[in-house]
Structures are given as structure tokens and as C-alpha cells.
Amino acid sequence: MRKSRKIKIGHLDMGGGAPVRIQSMLNVCAGDIEGNVQQAVALEQAGCELIRTAVPNKEAVALIPALKKAVSVPIVADIHYDYRLALDTYDAGVDKVRINHGTIG
């Protein structure tokens, strides 16, 4: 087994011997807040422990507080192209930011 360091994402421990976590990514257009919330609720009810969502633009940041209000699982924001979106999602209450290093110069 590969040795790793334990980190916290919201209330979840990951790595360092913590259990493998069930996660999924929302696949509804980021601008459709109600559709994303419905999908996130369904994922949580199905046993998902961590939910990722793409945040492609400034308008999509509004999705973070809506998701945090609707579900109790940690939310991870996937950021591409604009590092400022990472800061905005952090301010909006996201539990973790995942930056695609290949698309941010």
C-alpha cells in the first residue's frame, strides 16, 4: 500500500489509512443551479461522500452556497483557466479546491 498523508475535506478524512471515499462529479451545466442541487441531493441519498463540481466562470460560483445549503457532504470545486475562481469559491464556502494545473498558466 502506498503511504500517504491524511487530510481533511470538510468533515471527511482522506488518505493516511482513512477509508476509500465514494465521490462523484456533477454533470449538469454549472449555470443550472436547481438541476445541480437536485443531482447533488440524489448523489448524497445514494451514498456519495464527496461531490465535485466544475466552476467554469464567475457566474458558476453561485452554485457553491446553493450546494452547501442542500447537502451535508463536502463540495470540491474544479477550477480551470482562471485562478481567481478558486479564490471566489473559497470565499463562497467550498470545502476543497481542485486546480487543473495543466490549464492554469
MOPAC internal coordinates of N, CA, C and O (Angstrom, degrees):
PM7 1SCF
backbone

  N    0.0000 0     0.00 0     0.00 0    0    0    0
  C    1.4459 1     0.00 0     0.00 0    1    0    0
  C    1.5239 1   108.75 1     0.00 0    2    1    0
  O    1.2310 1   120.86 1   -43.05 1    3    2    1
  N    1.3303 1   115.96 1   136.95 1    3    2    1
  C    1.4556 1   121.36 1   179.27 1    5    3    2
  C    1.5244 1   109.67 1   -74.95 1    6    5    3
  O    1.2310 1   120.66 1   -48.34 1    7    6    5
  N    1.3164 1   116.35 1   131.66 1    7    6    5
  C    1.4549 1   121.04 1  -179.80 1    9    7    6
  C    1.5295 1   109.02 1   -78.26 1   10    9    7
  O    1.2310 1   120.74 1   -46.11 1   11   10    9
  N    1.3245 1   116.18 1   133.89 1   11   10    9
  C    1.4601 1   120.31 1   178.69 1   13   11   10
  C    1.5235 1   109.57 1  -139.55 1   14   13   11
  O    1.2310 1   121.53 1   -13.02 1   15   14   13
  N    1.2942 1   114.68 1   166.98 1   15   14   13
  C    1.4555 1   121.63 1  -179.28 1   17   15   14
  C    1.5348 1   108.92 1   -93.92 1   18   17   15
  O    1.2310 1   120.15 1   -40.05 1   19   18   17
  N    1.3084 1   117.31 1   139.95 1   19   18   17
  C    1.4615 1   121.91 1   178.44 1   21   19   18
  C    1.5266 1   109.35 1   -77.90 1   22   21   19
  O    1.2310 1   121.01 1   -47.31 1   23   22   21
  N    1.3279 1   115.67 1   132.69 1   23   22   21
  C    1.4614 1   121.23 1   174.47 1   25   23   22
  C    1.5220 1   108.76 1  -127.13 1   26   25   23
  O    1.2310 1   120.79 1   -16.29 1   27   26   25
  N    1.3129 1   116.09 1   163.71 1   27   26   25
  C    1.4621 1   121.92 1   176.83 1   29   27   26
  C    1.5169 1   108.69 1  -112.68 1   30   29   27
  O    1.2310 1   121.22 1   -47.64 1   31   30   29
  N    1.3206 1   115.27 1   132.36 1   31   30   29
  C    1.4554 1   122.31 1   172.06 1   33   31   30
  C    1.5235 1   105.30 1  -123.28 1   34   33   31
  O    1.2310 1   120.83 1   -73.68 1   35   34   33
  N    1.3188 1   116.01 1   106.32 1   35   34   33
  C    1.4617 1   118.30 1  -172.01 1   37   35   34
  C    1.5110 1   108.15 1    62.93 1   38   37   35
  O    1.2310 1   120.66 1    53.95 1   39   38   37
  N    1.3181 1   116.35 1  -126.05 1   39   38   37
  C    1.4690 1   121.26 1   179.31 1   41   39   38
  C    1.5257 1   112.99 1   -94.69 1   42   41   39
  O    1.2310 1   119.82 1  -179.41 1   43   42   41
  N    1.3313 1   117.96 1     0.59 1   43   42   41
  C    1.4685 1   122.16 1  -176.91 1   45   43   42
  C    1.5237 1   112.53 1   -93.57 1   46   45   43
  O    1.2310 1   120.93 1   -41.22 1   47   46   45
  N    1.3276 1   115.82 1   138.78 1   47   46   45
  C    1.4556 1   121.22 1   167.40 1   49   47   46
  C    1.5187 1   107.59 1   -91.49 1   50   49   47
  O    1.2310 1   120.88 1   -41.87 1   51   50   49
  N    1.3392 1   115.91 1   138.13 1   51   50   49
  C    1.4600 1   121.14 1   175.78 1   53   51   50
  C    1.5160 1   108.30 1  -133.81 1   54   53   51
  O    1.2310 1   121.34 1   -35.43 1   55   54   53
  N    1.3425 1   115.03 1   144.57 1   55   54   53
  C    1.4580 1   120.73 1   179.51 1   57   55   54
  C    1.5190 1   111.04 1    75.40 1   58   57   55
  O    1.2310 1   120.66 1    -0.73 1   59   58   57
  N    1.3145 1   116.34 1   179.27 1   59   58   57
  C    1.4531 1   121.89 1   175.82 1   61   59   58
  C    1.5103 1   114.44 1    56.60 1   62   61   59
  O    1.2310 1   119.80 1  -145.24 1   63   62   61
  N    1.3196 1   117.98 1    34.76 1   63   62   61
  C    1.4605 1   121.37 1   179.02 1   65   63   62
  C    1.5196 1   114.94 1    92.23 1   66   65   63
  O    1.2310 1   119.92 1   176.31 1   67   66   65
  N    1.3283 1   117.76 1    -3.69 1   67   66   65
  C    1.4719 1   120.45 1   176.10 1   69   67   66
  C    1.5238 1   108.90 1   -66.87 1   70   69   67
  O    1.2310 1   119.93 1   -22.87 1   71   70   69
  N    1.3207 1   117.74 1   157.13 1   71   70   69
  C    1.4665 1   119.88 1   179.09 1   73   71   70
  C    1.5359 1   111.80 1   -61.66 1   74   73   71
  O    1.2310 1   120.85 1   -26.01 1   75   74   73
  N    1.3158 1   115.97 1   153.99 1   75   74   73
  C    1.4608 1   121.10 1   173.21 1   77   75   74
  C    1.5312 1   106.97 1   -64.89 1   78   77   75
  O    1.2310 1   120.35 1   -45.39 1   79   78   77
  N    1.3192 1   116.94 1   134.61 1   79   78   77
  C    1.4594 1   121.99 1  -176.30 1   81   79   78
  C    1.5186 1   111.69 1  -101.48 1   82   81   79
  O    1.2310 1   121.09 1   -35.43 1   83   82   81
  N    1.3140 1   115.52 1   144.57 1   83   82   81
  C    1.4634 1   122.13 1   177.39 1   85   83   82
  C    1.5211 1   107.42 1   -88.82 1   86   85   83
  O    1.2310 1   121.07 1   -59.24 1   87   86   85
  N    1.3423 1   115.55 1   120.76 1   87   86   85
  C    1.4563 1   119.34 1   179.86 1   89   87   86
  C    1.5161 1   110.32 1  -134.06 1   90   89   87
  O    1.2310 1   121.53 1   -21.47 1   91   90   89
  N    1.3185 1   114.68 1   158.53 1   91   90   89
  C    1.4523 1   120.35 1   176.46 1   93   91   90
  C    1.5149 1   108.23 1  -148.07 1   94   93   91
  O    1.2310 1   121.45 1   -13.62 1   95   94   93
  N    1.3274 1   114.84 1   166.38 1   95   94   93
  C    1.4549 1   121.01 1   178.87 1   97   95   94
  C    1.5153 1   108.84 1  -118.95 1   98   97   95
  O    1.2310 1   121.07 1   -44.01 1   99   98   97
  N    1.3264 1   115.55 1   135.99 1   99   98   97
  C    1.4605 1   120.16 1   177.42 1  101   99   98
  C    1.5237 1   108.70 1   -66.21 1  102  101   99
  O    1.2310 1   120.68 1   -36.14 1  103  102  101
  N    1.3393 1   116.31 1   143.86 1  103  102  101
  C    1.4647 1   119.24 1   180.00 1  105  103  102
  C    1.5253 1   112.13 1  -123.82 1  106  105  103
  O    1.2310 1   120.63 1  -159.79 1  107  106  105
  N    1.3205 1   116.39 1    20.21 1  107  106  105
  C    1.4607 1   121.93 1   174.95 1  109  107  106
  C    1.5266 1   107.31 1   -91.39 1  110  109  107
  O    1.2310 1   119.75 1   -34.19 1  111  110  109
  N    1.3289 1   118.09 1   145.81 1  111  110  109
  C    1.4597 1   121.72 1   177.58 1  113  111  110
  C    1.5256 1   109.39 1   -50.78 1  114  113  111
  O    1.2310 1   120.44 1   -46.95 1  115  114  113
  N    1.3237 1   116.77 1   133.05 1  115  114  113
  C    1.4689 1   121.53 1  -174.50 1  117  115  114
  C    1.5253 1   112.91 1   -58.05 1  118  117  115
  O    1.2310 1   119.83 1   153.65 1  119  118  117
  N    1.3126 1   117.94 1   -26.35 1  119  118  117
  C    1.4558 1   121.08 1   179.47 1  121  119  118
  C    1.5162 1   113.91 1   -74.61 1  122  121  119
  O    1.2310 1   120.02 1   164.80 1  123  122  121
  N    1.3152 1   117.56 1   -15.20 1  123  122  121
  C    1.4726 1   122.50 1  -179.74 1  125  123  122
  C    1.5324 1   108.55 1   -92.06 1  126  125  123
  O    1.2310 1   121.05 1   -96.91 1  127  126  125
  N    1.3186 1   115.60 1    83.09 1  127  126  125
  C    1.4625 1   120.03 1  -175.07 1  129  127  126
  C    1.5241 1   111.20 1   -63.08 1  130  129  127
  O    1.2310 1   119.92 1   133.98 1  131  130  129
  N    1.3270 1   117.76 1   -46.02 1  131  130  129
  C    1.4693 1   120.38 1  -178.27 1  133  131  130
  C    1.5277 1   111.06 1   -63.21 1  134  133  131
  O    1.2310 1   119.78 1   139.31 1  135  134  133
  N    1.3247 1   118.03 1   -40.69 1  135  134  133
  C    1.4617 1   121.03 1   177.93 1  137  135  134
  C    1.5196 1   112.00 1   -63.85 1  138  137  135
  O    1.2310 1   120.41 1   139.51 1  139  138  137
  N    1.3301 1   116.82 1   -40.49 1  139  138  137
  C    1.4593 1   120.92 1   177.49 1  141  139  138
  C    1.5171 1   111.54 1   -66.02 1  142  141  139
  O    1.2310 1   120.45 1   138.14 1  143  142  141
  N    1.3260 1   116.74 1   -41.86 1  143  142  141
  C    1.4647 1   120.52 1   178.64 1  145  143  142
  C    1.5227 1   109.81 1   -61.61 1  146  145  143
  O    1.2310 1   120.02 1   134.66 1  147  146  145
  N    1.3254 1   117.57 1   -45.34 1  147  146  145
  C    1.4678 1   120.58 1   179.20 1  149  147  146
  C    1.5236 1   110.96 1   -60.23 1  150  149  147
  O    1.2310 1   120.42 1   136.55 1  151  150  149
  N    1.3257 1   116.80 1   -43.45 1  151  150  149
  C    1.4610 1   120.04 1   179.76 1  153  151  150
  C    1.5305 1   110.93 1   -66.34 1  154  153  151
  O    1.2310 1   119.86 1   139.71 1  155  154  153
  N    1.3229 1   117.88 1   -40.29 1  155  154  153
  C    1.4624 1   121.28 1   179.05 1  157  155  154
  C    1.5283 1   111.29 1   -63.48 1  158  157  155
  O    1.2310 1   120.40 1   137.91 1  159  158  157
  N    1.3234 1   116.85 1   -42.09 1  159  158  157
  C    1.4694 1   120.73 1   178.23 1  161  159  158
  C    1.5252 1   109.77 1   -62.49 1  162  161  159
  O    1.2310 1   120.25 1   136.83 1  163  162  161
  N    1.3259 1   117.12 1   -43.17 1  163  162  161
  C    1.4641 1   120.76 1   179.07 1  165  163  162
  C    1.5287 1   111.07 1   -63.57 1  166  165  163
  O    1.2310 1   120.13 1   139.49 1  167  166  165
  N    1.3345 1   117.35 1   -40.51 1  167  166  165
  C    1.4632 1   120.77 1   177.99 1  169  167  166
  C    1.5269 1   111.24 1   -63.92 1  170  169  167
  O    1.2310 1   120.42 1   136.60 1  171  170  169
  N    1.3268 1   116.81 1   -43.40 1  171  170  169
  C    1.4600 1   119.38 1   178.72 1  173  171  170
  C    1.5283 1   110.47 1   -62.62 1  174  173  171
  O    1.2310 1   120.20 1   137.55 1  175  174  173
  N    1.3211 1   117.22 1   -42.45 1  175  174  173
  C    1.4641 1   121.18 1   179.49 1  177  175  174
  C    1.5225 1   111.49 1   -64.30 1  178  177  175
  O    1.2310 1   120.41 1   151.50 1  179  178  177
  N    1.3304 1   116.83 1   -28.50 1  179  178  177
  C    1.4711 1   121.22 1   179.11 1  181  179  178
  C    1.5294 1   112.29 1   -82.86 1  182  181  179
  O    1.2310 1   119.75 1   175.85 1  183  182  181
  N    1.3349 1   118.09 1    -4.15 1  183  182  181
  C    1.4555 1   120.76 1   176.78 1  185  183  182
  C    1.5145 1   115.67 1   108.31 1  186  185  183
  O    1.2310 1   120.11 1  -174.88 1  187  186  185
  N    1.3072 1   117.39 1     5.12 1  187  186  185
  C    1.4684 1   120.83 1   178.49 1  189  187  186
  C    1.5268 1   109.27 1   -64.91 1  190  189  187
  O    1.2310 1   120.47 1   -44.77 1  191  190  189
  N    1.3336 1   116.71 1   135.23 1  191  190  189
  C    1.4566 1   121.60 1  -176.52 1  193  191  190
  C    1.5250 1   113.69 1  -104.89 1  194  193  191
  O    1.2310 1   119.98 1   168.09 1  195  194  193
  N    1.3201 1   117.65 1   -11.91 1  195  194  193
  C    1.4574 1   123.20 1  -176.26 1  197  195  194
  C    1.5175 1   107.32 1  -152.78 1  198  197  195
  O    1.2310 1   119.97 1   -49.25 1  199  198  197
  N    1.3333 1   117.66 1   130.75 1  199  198  197
  C    1.4639 1   120.81 1  -177.36 1  201  199  198
  C    1.5262 1   109.37 1  -121.24 1  202  201  199
  O    1.2310 1   121.40 1   -50.50 1  203  202  201
  N    1.3470 1   114.93 1   129.50 1  203  202  201
  C    1.4639 1   121.45 1   176.35 1  205  203  202
  C    1.5167 1   109.25 1  -104.48 1  206  205  203
  O    1.2310 1   121.50 1   -33.32 1  207  206  205
  N    1.3314 1   114.74 1   146.68 1  207  206  205
  C    1.4522 1   120.43 1   175.15 1  209  207  206
  C    1.5192 1   109.79 1  -141.45 1  210  209  207
  O    1.2310 1   120.65 1   -38.37 1  211  210  209
  N    1.3110 1   116.36 1   141.63 1  211  210  209
  C    1.4592 1   120.73 1   175.28 1  213  211  210
  C    1.5267 1   108.57 1   -77.25 1  214  213  211
  O    1.2310 1   121.41 1   -39.15 1  215  214  213
  N    1.3303 1   114.91 1   140.85 1  215  214  213
  C    1.4636 1   120.84 1   175.28 1  217  215  214
  C    1.5337 1   105.90 1  -124.36 1  218  217  215
  O    1.2310 1   120.76 1   -92.24 1  219  218  217
  N    1.3505 1   116.16 1    87.76 1  219  218  217
  C    1.4577 1   119.66 1  -172.94 1  221  219  218
  C    1.5257 1   115.17 1   -82.56 1  222  221  219
  O    1.2310 1   120.16 1   164.82 1  223  222  221
  N    1.3415 1   117.31 1   -15.18 1  223  222  221
  C    1.4615 1   119.47 1  -176.93 1  225  223  222
  C    1.5282 1   110.11 1  -156.54 1  226  225  223
  O    1.2310 1   120.82 1    -6.64 1  227  226  225
  N    1.3160 1   116.03 1   173.36 1  227  226  225
  C    1.4702 1   122.52 1  -176.64 1  229  227  226
  C    1.5294 1   111.70 1   -59.80 1  230  229  227
  O    1.2310 1   119.85 1   141.76 1  231  230  229
  N    1.3324 1   117.89 1   -38.24 1  231  230  229
  C    1.4589 1   121.50 1  -179.08 1  233  231  230
  C    1.5271 1   111.73 1   -63.23 1  234  233  231
  O    1.2310 1   120.28 1   147.67 1  235  234  233
  N    1.3131 1   117.06 1   -32.33 1  235  234  233
  C    1.4612 1   121.74 1  -177.76 1  237  235  234
  C    1.5260 1   112.71 1   -71.31 1  238  237  235
  O    1.2310 1   119.68 1   164.75 1  239  238  237
  N    1.3180 1   118.21 1   -15.25 1  239  238  237
  C    1.4650 1   121.35 1   178.11 1  241  239  238
  C    1.5317 1   110.03 1   -61.00 1  242  241  239
  O    1.2310 1   120.07 1   150.14 1  243  242  241
  N    1.3347 1   117.47 1   -29.86 1  243  242  241
  C    1.4722 1   121.75 1   179.16 1  245  243  242
  C    1.5195 1   111.77 1   -61.25 1  246  245  243
  O    1.2310 1   120.09 1   161.01 1  247  246  245
  N    1.3110 1   117.44 1   -18.99 1  247  246  245
  C    1.4557 1   121.64 1   178.50 1  249  247  246
  C    1.5409 1   111.76 1   -66.84 1  250  249  247
  O    1.2310 1   120.01 1   147.73 1  251  250  249
  N    1.3094 1   117.59 1   -32.27 1  251  250  249
  C    1.4760 1   121.11 1  -174.40 1  253  251  250
  C    1.5322 1   112.09 1   -60.92 1  254  253  251
  O    1.2310 1   118.46 1   125.71 1  255  254  253
  N    1.3402 1   120.53 1   -54.29 1  255  254  253
  C    1.4629 1   118.46 1   179.94 1  257  255  254
  C    1.5291 1   112.98 1   -62.81 1  258  257  255
  O    1.2310 1   120.38 1   147.04 1  259  258  257
  N    1.3312 1   116.88 1   -32.96 1  259  258  257
  C    1.4729 1   120.06 1   178.71 1  261  259  258
  C    1.5283 1   110.30 1   -65.01 1  262  261  259
  O    1.2310 1   120.23 1   137.92 1  263  262  261
  N    1.3243 1   117.17 1   -42.08 1  263  262  261
  C    1.4626 1   120.74 1   178.44 1  265  263  262
  C    1.5242 1   110.84 1   -67.76 1  266  265  263
  O    1.2310 1   120.23 1   137.20 1  267  266  265
  N    1.3357 1   117.17 1   -42.80 1  267  266  265
  C    1.4621 1   120.94 1  -179.07 1  269  267  266
  C    1.5297 1   111.03 1   -61.78 1  270  269  267
  O    1.2310 1   120.68 1   146.64 1  271  270  269
  N    1.3239 1   116.31 1   -33.36 1  271  270  269
  C    1.4682 1   120.59 1   178.97 1  273  271  270
  C    1.5339 1   111.42 1   -74.10 1  274  273  271
  O    1.2310 1   120.37 1   148.91 1  275  274  273
  N    1.3216 1   116.89 1   -31.09 1  275  274  273
  C    1.4691 1   121.61 1  -172.15 1  277  275  274
  C    1.5248 1   114.21 1   -88.25 1  278  277  275
  O    1.2310 1   119.81 1   149.92 1  279  278  277
  N    1.3372 1   117.97 1   -30.08 1  279  278  277
  C    1.4648 1   120.85 1  -175.39 1  281  279  278
  C    1.5232 1   110.30 1  -130.30 1  282  281  279
  O    1.2310 1   121.34 1   -20.08 1  283  282  281
  N    1.3361 1   115.04 1   159.92 1  283  282  281
  C    1.4692 1   119.25 1   179.70 1  285  283  282
  C    1.5244 1   112.81 1  -102.38 1  286  285  283
  O    1.2310 1   119.99 1   176.22 1  287  286  285
  N    1.3313 1   117.63 1    -3.78 1  287  286  285
  C    1.4672 1   120.16 1   179.34 1  289  287  286
  C    1.5267 1   109.71 1   -81.01 1  290  289  287
  O    1.2310 1   119.83 1   -26.66 1  291  290  289
  N    1.3266 1   117.92 1   153.34 1  291  290  289
  C    1.4626 1   120.44 1   178.38 1  293  291  290
  C    1.5290 1   111.58 1   -63.52 1  294  293  291
  O    1.2310 1   121.31 1   -33.36 1  295  294  293
  N    1.3321 1   115.10 1   146.64 1  295  294  293
  C    1.4584 1   122.97 1   178.98 1  297  295  294
  C    1.5227 1   109.00 1  -111.88 1  298  297  295
  O    1.2310 1   121.11 1   -47.64 1  299  298  297
  N    1.3365 1   115.48 1   132.36 1  299  298  297
  C    1.4593 1   123.00 1   178.38 1  301  299  298
  C    1.5285 1   107.72 1  -114.13 1  302  301  299
  O    1.2310 1   120.36 1   -51.45 1  303  302  301
  N    1.3308 1   116.91 1   128.55 1  303  302  301
  C    1.4639 1   122.12 1   177.93 1  305  303  302
  C    1.5215 1   109.39 1   -96.98 1  306  305  303
  O    1.2310 1   120.34 1   -56.68 1  307  306  305
  N    1.3273 1   116.96 1   123.32 1  307  306  305
  C    1.4616 1   122.12 1   174.55 1  309  307  306
  C    1.5265 1   108.01 1   -90.02 1  310  309  307
  O    1.2310 1   120.63 1   -58.19 1  311  310  309
  N    1.3205 1   116.40 1   121.81 1  311  310  309
  C    1.4588 1   122.06 1  -175.71 1  313  311  310
  C    1.5272 1   109.73 1  -114.35 1  314  313  311
  O    1.2310 1   121.23 1   -47.13 1  315  314  313
  N    1.3317 1   115.26 1   132.87 1  315  314  313
  C    1.4595 1   123.22 1   176.07 1  317  315  314
  C    1.5319 1   108.38 1  -131.43 1  318  317  315
  O    1.2310 1   120.26 1   -37.75 1  319  318  317
  N    1.3027 1   117.10 1   142.25 1  319  318  317
  C    1.4641 1   125.12 1   168.80 1  321  319  318
  C    1.5240 1   116.74 1    75.97 1  322  321  319
  O    1.2310 1   118.33 1   143.52 1  323  322  321
  N    1.3234 1   120.79 1   -36.48 1  323  322  321
  C    1.4650 1   120.66 1  -173.62 1  325  323  322
  C    1.5262 1   110.35 1  -132.79 1  326  325  323
  O    1.2310 1   120.48 1   -73.72 1  327  326  325
  N    1.3205 1   116.69 1   106.28 1  327  326  325
  C    1.4690 1   121.27 1  -177.68 1  329  327  326
  C    1.5257 1   112.31 1   -60.59 1  330  329  327
  O    1.2310 1   120.03 1   154.89 1  331  330  329
  N    1.3289 1   117.55 1   -25.11 1  331  330  329
  C    1.4728 1   120.15 1  -178.66 1  333  331  330
  C    1.5192 1   111.67 1   -63.70 1  334  333  331
  O    1.2310 1   120.34 1   152.65 1  335  334  333
  N    1.3266 1   116.96 1   -27.35 1  335  334  333
  C    1.4647 1   119.84 1   176.68 1  337  335  334
  C    1.5257 1   110.87 1   -64.73 1  338  337  335
  O    1.2310 1   120.13 1   147.51 1  339  338  337
  N    1.3201 1   117.36 1   -32.49 1  339  338  337
  C    1.4697 1   120.68 1   177.04 1  341  339  338
  C    1.5247 1   109.87 1   -62.73 1  342  341  339
  O    1.2310 1   120.36 1   136.09 1  343  342  341
  N    1.3027 1   116.92 1   -43.91 1  343  342  341
  C    1.4653 1   121.16 1   178.73 1  345  343  342
  C    1.5306 1   110.80 1   -65.16 1  346  345  343
  O    1.2310 1   120.86 1   139.25 1  347  346  345
  N    1.3262 1   115.97 1   -40.75 1  347  346  345
  C    1.4667 1   120.15 1   179.72 1  349  347  346
  C    1.5318 1   111.52 1   -64.94 1  350  349  347
  O    1.2310 1   120.33 1   138.60 1  351  350  349
  N    1.3435 1   116.97 1   -41.40 1  351  350  349
  C    1.4677 1   118.82 1  -179.91 1  353  351  350
  C    1.5263 1   110.74 1   -69.01 1  354  353  351
  O    1.2310 1   120.69 1   145.44 1  355  354  353
  N    1.3169 1   116.29 1   -34.56 1  355  354  353
  C    1.4703 1   119.62 1   175.85 1  357  355  354
  C    1.5335 1   109.56 1   -60.93 1  358  357  355
  O    1.2310 1   120.83 1   133.67 1  359  358  357
  N    1.3309 1   116.03 1   -46.33 1  359  358  357
  C    1.4669 1   120.53 1   178.03 1  361  359  358
  C    1.5247 1   111.70 1   -62.58 1  362  361  359
  O    1.2310 1   120.30 1   151.47 1  363  362  361
  N    1.3299 1   117.03 1   -28.53 1  363  362  361
  C    1.4718 1   121.79 1  -179.33 1  365  363  362
  C    1.5258 1   112.57 1   -81.87 1  366  365  363
  O    1.2310 1   120.03 1   173.66 1  367  366  365
  N    1.3548 1   117.55 1    -6.34 1  367  366  365
  C    1.4579 1   120.21 1   174.22 1  369  367  366
  C    1.5103 1   116.81 1   104.53 1  370  369  367
  O    1.2310 1   119.67 1  -167.77 1  371  370  369
  N    1.3261 1   118.24 1    12.23 1  371  370  369
  C    1.4625 1   120.26 1   179.73 1  373  371  370
  C    1.5336 1   109.84 1   -62.09 1  374  373  371
  O    1.2310 1   120.54 1   -29.27 1  375  374  373
  N    1.3266 1   116.57 1   150.73 1  375  374  373
  C    1.4624 1   121.16 1  -178.36 1  377  375  374
  C    1.5237 1   113.05 1   -83.81 1  378  377  375
  O    1.2310 1   120.33 1   151.48 1  379  378  377
  N    1.3330 1   116.97 1   -28.52 1  379  378  377
  C    1.4645 1   121.04 1  -178.82 1  381  379  378
  C    1.5168 1   107.84 1  -154.65 1  382  381  379
  O    1.2310 1   121.12 1   -33.80 1  383  382  381
  N    1.3120 1   115.45 1   146.20 1  383  382  381
  C    1.4614 1   121.90 1   174.61 1  385  383  382
  C    1.5132 1   107.77 1  -113.42 1  386  385  383
  O    1.2310 1   120.90 1   -49.06 1  387  386  385
  N    1.3339 1   115.88 1   130.94 1  387  386  385
  C    1.4694 1   121.53 1   175.82 1  389  387  386
  C    1.5233 1   106.43 1  -113.28 1  390  389  387
  O    1.2310 1   120.29 1   -66.93 1  391  390  389
  N    1.3130 1   117.04 1   113.07 1  391  390  389
  C    1.4661 1   121.38 1  -179.13 1  393  391  390
  C    1.5143 1   108.38 1   -98.43 1  394  393  391
  O    1.2310 1   120.86 1   -50.63 1  395  394  393
  N    1.3269 1   115.96 1   129.37 1  395  394  393
  C    1.4611 1   121.13 1   174.97 1  397  395  394
  C    1.5281 1   106.85 1   -81.94 1  398  397  395
  O    1.2310 1   121.05 1   -78.88 1  399  398  397
  N    1.3062 1   115.60 1   101.12 1  399  398  397
  C    1.4708 1   120.45 1  -174.58 1  401  399  398
  C    1.5255 1   112.72 1   -64.28 1  402  401  399
  O    1.2310 1   119.93 1   160.71 1  403  402  401
  N    1.3057 1   117.73 1   -19.29 1  403  402  401
  C    1.4499 1   120.62 1   179.83 1  405  403  402
  C    1.5223 1   113.89 1   -77.54 1  406  405  403
  O    1.2310 1   120.71 1   165.34 1  407  406  405
  N    1.3301 1   116.25 1   -14.66 1  407  406  405
  C    1.4729 1   119.02 1  -177.38 1  409  407  406
  C    1.5240 1   112.81 1  -115.67 1  410  409  407
  O    1.2310 1   119.80 1  -178.79 1  411  410  409
  N    1.3288 1   117.98 1     1.21 1  411  410  409
  C    1.4568 1   120.40 1   176.98 1  413  411  410
  C    1.5174 1   107.95 1  -116.45 1  414  413  411
  O    1.2310 1   121.00 1   -59.86 1  415  414  413
  N    1.3205 1   115.69 1   120.14 1  415  414  413
  C    1.4613 1   120.79 1  -176.45 1  417  415  414
  C    1.4971 1   112.58 1   -88.43 1  418  417  415
  O    1.2310 1   120.10 1   180.00 1  419  418  417

